[in-house]
């Protein structure tokens, strides 16, 4: 079994910063791509940022230059540093990872979600 545990959400004023963390644990053989998605009320879940195992990244246009994704492969952890936050960044943020288990089966896994609220 595999778990993704997120932390770091909260309430922040516009222009502020937050750092999200997501740690994968369990029967892991290899963690492949890791990323963050978000879902605001009444909207579809959208990709925020993603990092693959070689460190390559991609970002949603709306967060480029403000958010930075990184990962610590030794800890199976992905981070999202969010700066210059705007009210429209408010959403539930979900960690996602493509994980190959010890049974050599690769599947997507999701965290439980963490709320980020940016006040104006």
Backbone as CSV, one residue per row, in Angstrom:
resi,resn,N_x,N_y,N_z,CA_x,CA_y,CA_z,C_x,C_y,C_z
1,UNK,0.837,-1.190,0.000,0.000,0.000,0.000,0.872,1.240,0.000
2,UNK,0.339,2.289,-0.595,1.068,3.549,-0.723,0.199,4.680,-0.181
3,UNK,0.837,5.597,0.519,0.144,6.778,1.018,0.888,8.038,0.614
4,UNK,0.130,9.081,0.323,0.679,10.417,0.120,0.108,11.303,1.219
5,UNK,0.987,11.919,1.988,0.547,12.770,3.093,1.025,14.193,2.840
6,UNK,0.065,15.111,2.774,0.354,16.508,2.483,0.374,17.337,3.762
7,UNK,1.080,18.448,3.694,1.071,19.408,4.786,1.435,20.776,4.243
8,UNK,1.114,21.804,5.026,1.573,23.132,4.681,0.514,24.107,4.208
9,UNK,-0.712,23.669,4.048,-1.751,24.599,3.626,-2.119,25.566,4.738
10,UNK,-2.992,26.518,4.417,-3.434,27.463,5.432,-3.978,28.731,4.834
11,UNK,-4.100,29.740,5.686,-4.624,31.043,5.298,-3.479,32.037,5.224
12,UNK,-3.444,32.790,4.122,-2.379,33.763,3.935,-2.963,34.977,3.225
13,UNK,-2.374,36.129,3.455,-2.810,37.333,2.759,-2.246,37.374,1.338
14,UNK,-2.931,38.072,0.481,-2.446,38.242,-0.886,-1.030,38.818,-0.855
15,UNK,-0.194,38.259,-1.719,1.197,38.666,-1.761,2.100,37.826,-0.881
16,UNK,1.504,36.997,-0.039,2.268,36.165,0.869,2.750,34.875,0.226
17,UNK,3.329,34.022,1.064,3.924,32.776,0.596,3.488,31.605,1.472
18,UNK,3.468,30.447,0.859,3.235,29.196,1.559,4.072,28.113,0.910
19,UNK,4.406,27.093,1.688,5.124,25.955,1.157,4.350,24.684,1.475
20,UNK,4.009,23.953,0.439,3.334,22.676,0.605,4.346,21.544,0.494
21,UNK,4.098,20.492,1.272,4.937,19.304,1.211,4.048,18.079,1.038
22,UNK,4.591,17.082,0.385,3.861,15.824,0.197,4.869,14.688,0.230
23,UNK,4.688,13.788,1.184,5.597,12.660,1.344,4.891,11.357,0.986
24,UNK,5.551,10.576,0.163,5.031,9.259,-0.213,5.679,8.193,0.657
25,UNK,4.873,7.227,1.068,5.402,6.140,1.900,4.656,4.854,1.586
26,UNK,5.246,3.740,2.004,4.606,2.449,1.792,5.459,1.541,0.922
27,UNK,4.784,0.694,0.185,5.456,-0.328,-0.631,5.910,0.268,-1.963
28,UNK,6.923,1.107,-1.880,7.388,1.857,-3.043,8.647,1.242,-3.630
29,UNK,8.596,0.988,-4.913,9.793,0.579,-5.650,10.446,1.801,-6.280
30,UNK,9.609,2.640,-6.883,10.118,3.860,-7.520,9.005,4.908,-7.613
31,UNK,9.375,6.144,-7.314,8.443,7.261,-7.510,8.791,7.940,-8.818
32,UNK,7.863,8.013,-9.701,8.094,8.600,-11.022,7.705,10.082,-10.973
33,UNK,6.808,10.524,-11.817,6.410,11.931,-11.789,5.653,12.244,-10.492
34,UNK,5.869,13.451,-9.992,5.122,13.956,-8.842,4.596,15.336,-9.205
35,UNK,3.454,15.661,-8.662,2.895,16.961,-9.026,1.850,17.443,-8.047
36,UNK,1.413,18.665,-8.313,0.360,19.289,-7.524,-0.769,19.712,-8.449
37,UNK,-1.967,19.432,-8.017,-3.178,19.875,-8.680,-3.969,20.713,-7.689
38,UNK,-4.922,21.471,-8.202,-5.791,22.226,-7.305,-7.206,22.238,-7.852
39,UNK,-8.131,22.394,-6.931,-9.534,22.455,-7.309,-10.236,23.496,-6.449
40,UNK,-10.749,24.497,-7.121,-11.527,25.538,-6.454,-13.005,25.168,-6.530
41,UNK,-13.823,25.708,-5.639,-15.257,25.383,-5.648,-15.893,25.668,-7.002
42,UNK,-16.599,24.688,-7.519,-17.297,24.856,-8.785,-16.421,24.745,-10.014
43,UNK,-15.155,24.425,-9.817,-14.234,24.321,-10.950,-13.639,22.925,-11.026
44,UNK,-13.105,22.616,-12.204,-12.454,21.324,-12.381,-11.068,21.333,-11.746
45,UNK,-10.617,20.146,-11.383,-9.263,20.027,-10.875,-8.283,20.327,-12.011
46,UNK,-7.245,21.102,-11.698,-6.282,21.488,-12.729,-4.853,21.247,-12.248
47,UNK,-3.997,20.976,-13.216,-2.580,20.804,-12.918,-1.978,22.153,-12.563
48,UNK,-1.221,22.176,-11.471,-0.489,23.380,-11.079,0.971,23.256,-11.517
49,UNK,1.599,22.159,-11.139,3.009,21.961,-11.471,3.336,20.484,-11.351
50,UNK,4.354,20.085,-12.101,4.742,18.681,-12.095,6.246,18.594,-12.238
51,UNK,6.838,17.593,-11.594,8.269,17.347,-11.723,8.476,15.850,-11.927
52,UNK,9.275,15.500,-12.932,9.541,14.090,-13.168,10.857,13.702,-12.500
53,UNK,11.200,12.436,-12.580,12.298,11.917,-11.781,13.649,12.536,-12.121
54,UNK,13.799,13.054,-13.348,15.085,13.668,-13.707,15.145,15.140,-13.323
55,UNK,14.080,15.632,-12.694,14.052,17.023,-12.261,13.370,17.977,-13.217
56,UNK,12.999,17.526,-14.388,12.297,18.381,-15.340,10.945,18.789,-14.772
57,UNK,10.577,20.042,-15.040,9.342,20.582,-14.472,8.459,21.212,-15.544
58,UNK,7.178,21.286,-15.241,6.300,22.126,-16.045,5.242,22.725,-15.128
59,UNK,4.749,23.895,-15.523,3.856,24.694,-14.696,2.651,25.159,-15.498
60,UNK,1.560,25.355,-14.797,0.432,26.042,-15.394,0.843,27.490,-15.660
61,UNK,0.336,28.051,-16.742,0.692,29.427,-17.085,0.360,30.397,-15.951
62,UNK,-0.705,30.114,-15.224,-1.177,31.031,-14.189,-0.237,31.118,-12.987
63,UNK,0.678,30.168,-12.856,1.564,30.171,-11.684,3.039,30.335,-12.055
64,UNK,3.342,30.378,-13.334,4.737,30.519,-13.761,5.342,31.786,-13.178
65,UNK,6.547,31.637,-12.652,7.233,32.778,-12.066,6.871,33.047,-10.623
66,UNK,5.830,32.374,-10.130,5.413,32.581,-8.733,5.568,31.302,-7.902
67,UNK,5.352,30.159,-8.532,5.432,28.883,-7.817,6.663,28.115,-8.288
68,UNK,7.234,27.347,-7.372,8.374,26.495,-7.697,8.143,25.112,-7.119
69,UNK,8.226,24.115,-7.986,8.098,22.741,-7.534,9.483,22.113,-7.449
70,UNK,9.677,21.281,-6.444,10.943,20.572,-6.286,10.667,19.242,-5.604
71,UNK,11.677,18.388,-5.648,11.494,17.084,-5.020,12.782,16.626,-4.369
72,UNK,12.625,15.799,-3.336,13.751,15.161,-2.667,13.555,13.662,-2.886
73,UNK,14.303,13.120,-3.809,14.112,11.708,-4.156,14.445,10.783,-2.993
74,UNK,15.397,11.164,-2.171,15.771,10.320,-1.033,14.634,10.208,-0.020
75,UNK,13.794,11.238,0.024,12.681,11.253,0.979,11.340,10.990,0.307
76,UNK,11.359,10.750,-0.999,10.101,10.558,-1.740,9.118,11.693,-1.449
77,UNK,9.631,12.894,-1.466,8.839,14.070,-1.086,8.884,15.116,-2.191
78,UNK,7.736,15.741,-2.409,7.641,16.835,-3.363,7.184,18.075,-2.615
79,UNK,7.698,19.218,-3.042,7.383,20.494,-2.417,6.801,21.451,-3.450
80,UNK,5.996,22.361,-2.968,5.512,23.441,-3.818,5.679,24.742,-3.045
81,UNK,6.631,25.544,-3.466,6.837,26.858,-2.881,5.983,27.855,-3.644
82,UNK,5.050,28.467,-2.937,4.121,29.399,-3.571,4.402,30.803,-3.054
83,UNK,4.656,31.719,-3.960,4.942,33.102,-3.600,4.009,34.025,-4.367
84,UNK,3.955,35.272,-3.922,3.092,36.280,-4.562,1.687,35.720,-4.754
85,UNK,1.173,35.140,-3.714,-0.124,34.473,-3.810,-1.247,35.467,-4.078
86,UNK,-2.219,35.005,-4.844,-3.371,35.811,-5.211,-4.638,35.122,-4.713
87,UNK,-5.701,35.886,-4.516,-6.958,35.260,-4.082,-7.408,34.135,-5.014
88,UNK,-7.138,34.262,-6.293,-7.544,33.225,-7.233,-6.725,31.942,-7.106
89,UNK,-5.684,31.956,-6.280,-4.944,30.720,-5.991,-5.635,29.882,-4.915
90,UNK,-6.666,30.439,-4.294,-7.374,29.711,-3.243,-8.025,28.461,-3.816
91,UNK,-7.772,27.341,-3.182,-8.287,26.056,-3.656,-7.829,24.964,-2.691
92,UNK,-8.354,23.782,-2.912,-7.780,22.602,-2.266,-6.668,22.086,-3.179
93,UNK,-5.499,21.926,-2.628,-4.342,21.474,-3.391,-4.120,19.990,-3.109
94,UNK,-3.973,19.237,-4.183,-3.793,17.791,-4.093,-2.437,17.390,-4.646
95,UNK,-1.774,16.549,-3.908,-0.533,15.950,-4.378,-0.872,14.719,-5.223
96,UNK,-0.096,14.518,-6.264,-0.278,13.355,-7.133,1.081,12.762,-7.451
97,UNK,1.146,11.458,-7.491,2.406,10.812,-7.844,2.136,9.521,-8.603
98,UNK,2.952,9.284,-9.597,2.935,8.000,-10.309,3.987,7.122,-9.648
99,UNK,3.518,6.061,-9.009,4.407,5.253,-8.178,4.410,3.815,-8.654
100,UNK,5.615,3.290,-8.794,5.770,1.860,-9.059,5.933,1.163,-7.721
101,UNK,5.019,0.255,-7.430,5.065,-0.427,-6.138,6.066,-1.575,-6.176
102,UNK,6.233,-2.202,-5.037,7.151,-3.333,-4.958,6.632,-4.546,-5.726
103,UNK,5.396,-4.491,-6.150,4.864,-5.533,-7.035,5.062,-5.172,-8.507
104,UNK,5.830,-4.112,-8.738,6.148,-3.622,-10.071,4.861,-3.307,-10.842
105,UNK,3.982,-2.619,-10.162,2.774,-2.105,-10.776,2.807,-0.587,-10.602
106,UNK,2.623,0.139,-11.690,2.666,1.608,-11.655,1.249,2.162,-11.699
107,UNK,0.948,2.984,-10.703,-0.387,3.569,-10.614,-0.292,5.008,-10.133
108,UNK,-1.296,5.815,-10.432,-1.343,7.172,-9.863,-1.928,7.126,-8.452
109,UNK,-1.365,7.931,-7.575,-1.858,8.038,-6.216,-2.124,9.510,-5.909
110,UNK,-3.096,9.738,-5.021,-3.482,11.087,-4.643,-3.390,11.270,-3.132
111,UNK,-3.017,12.481,-2.749,-3.091,12.846,-1.357,-4.506,13.237,-0.982
112,UNK,-4.695,13.536,0.298,-6.031,13.835,0.795,-6.459,15.276,0.509
113,UNK,-5.518,16.105,0.130,-5.828,17.505,-0.164,-5.540,18.409,1.023
114,UNK,-5.084,19.608,0.723,-4.834,20.607,1.759,-5.373,21.956,1.272
115,UNK,-6.079,22.630,2.140,-6.730,23.878,1.763,-5.747,25.042,1.789
116,UNK,-5.755,25.806,0.724,-5.003,27.060,0.658,-6.017,28.178,0.432
117,UNK,-6.017,29.144,1.321,-6.926,30.279,1.212,-6.108,31.561,1.223
118,UNK,-6.300,32.373,0.190,-5.578,33.642,0.064,-6.591,34.771,0.208
119,UNK,-6.416,35.574,1.226,-7.347,36.681,1.461,-6.854,37.940,0.765
120,UNK,-7.814,38.737,0.320,-7.450,39.967,-0.405,-7.258,41.139,0.534
